[in-house]
Amino acid sequence: MNCPALGLRVASVIFGLMCLGNLARIVGCVSLQVGYCPVRRRWSAVAVVVLAALCVWLWMLASKACKKKDEVPPAKPAA
């Protein structure tokens, strides 16, 4: 499968897994601290929305890329 859709689908799955990880942090009330600064859960909520949008967008682009590749234009007759 030498289609750019494979790369788009892999990226989509990675964004989806990151989205699920942030969603699990929100639901599980897990606290996160970077150095001495606590990271609030509202930033994870923003990340969930952005990552979910990227996941869906890349998946749709991958679907369109495969459809375009499958549609081969008719061959021109030899002159």
Buried (B, 14 or more C-beta within 10 A) or exposed (E): EEBEBEEBBEBBEBBBEBBBEBBEBBEEEEEEEEEEEEEEBEEBBEBBEBBBEBBBEBBEBBEEBBEEEEEEEEEEEEE
